């Protein structure tokens, strides 16, 4: 009789643990999806602020040690802000075709496949890019640590 009660007790405990793990997994999935959407929204806002040349919004978003990799070189936050402010590069319109986000601890890596309409040195140009954005979470906010443009040989199909 003691064995039967003990087995029933174990069965009950295992059932409860299994349910708790499933509930926890679902919560983590919901949380991660919400977090991924937060990063996607932040990236969309960034593209709009770059288009609007709104350096007041971009300055606190860009980490002090951020790096920006372009077709013509790479530089830091101060130079990127100055380029946007002066119109040296005007990120006129970014058509986003695909986006994905990977979150690793306090780091978010967002990949955008875009067609970028920009004005560079007074010339309007359109280029297909795969853009890598790396965000780090610090002091209750996300900071852009890296923005890299890789020019694609063929435009996005969608």
Secondary structure, DSSP 8 states (H G I E B T S, - for coil): -HHHHHHHHHHHHHHHHHHHHHHHHHHHHHHHHHHHHHHHHHHHHHHHHHHTT-HHHHHHHEEEEEEEEETTEEEEHHHHHHHHHHTSEEEEEEEEEEEEEEEETTEEEEEEEEEEEEEETTEEEEEEEEEEEEEEEETTEEEEEEEEEEE-SS----
